[in-house]
Amino acid sequence: MKSKLRMGAMAVAAIVIAMVAYAQIAQILTERRIKREAVQQQQDKMAVNSVGAESLLKTEYISSSISYAEFFDKAAERNKSIDSAITAAQATKLDPDSKVALLEYGQALEETLRSQSMYTRKRLAVSNAADNFKRAVADFASSPYNEYSYPWEKKRTDDAKAEAENAVKEAEKAQSDFKNSLIELRKVTKKTSSTLSGYRLVSDEVIAKTITSL
C-alpha cells in the first residue's frame, strides 16, 4: 500500500515538474515570438522611412516634377513618421543596443531631412529675392528721372539688392548645414549598420550622390 502511495506521489510530482517545465518553455517561446514581432515591426517601419527619405534626397540630383509645397509636406510627414518609429522602438522588447542604434540613426535621419527642408526654403527665398531685384532694376531703368521718383526708385532697388544678397548668404549657410548633416548621417549609418544588420537604412550611394550635388 505504502509502495503504491509513493509511486502515486512520484507520478504526481513528475506531472507537476513537467507542467512547470512546459509553462517555462511556453513563456520563453512567447517572449521570443514577441521579440521577433517587435523587431519585424521596427524593421518594416524603418524600411518605409529610409526609402521615403531616399526619395526626398534624390530630388537634389534627379530631375523631379514635385512642387515645393509637395516636397515640404512629404518631408514633414516623413519626419513625423520617423519620430513615431523612434518612440515606438524605445517602448518595445528590442535589445538595448538596437534601441540605442535606432535612436541614433533616426535622429540623424530626421536632422538631415530638416536641413534639406531648410535649404530648399532658402533656395526658394533666393529665387524670389532675385525676381524682386530684377523687377526693381527694370522699373528703375525705365522710370522717368526726376527729383521725386529717383530717390524712391533707387532706395527700392538698393533694398531689393540687399534682400537678394542676404538671401544668398542664408542659402549658403543652409547648404553647409545640409551637407554637414549628410556627412553625419553617413557616419551614423556606417556606425549602426552592424547592430541594425537586418534593417533597411538609407544607402551610402544616395548619401554620397546628394553630397556631391551640393
Buried (B, 14 or more C-beta within 10 A) or exposed (E): EEEEEEEEEEEEEEEEEEEEEEEEEEEEEEEEEEBEEBBEBBBEBBEBBBEBBBBBBBBBBEEEEEEEEEBBEBBEEBBEBBBEBBEBBEEBEBEEEBBBBBBBBBBBBBBBBBBBBBBBBBBBBBBEBBEBBEEBBEBBEEBEEEEEEEEEBEEBBEEBBEBBEEBBEBBEEBBEBBBBBBEBBBEBBEBBBEBBEEBBBBBEEBBEBBBEEE
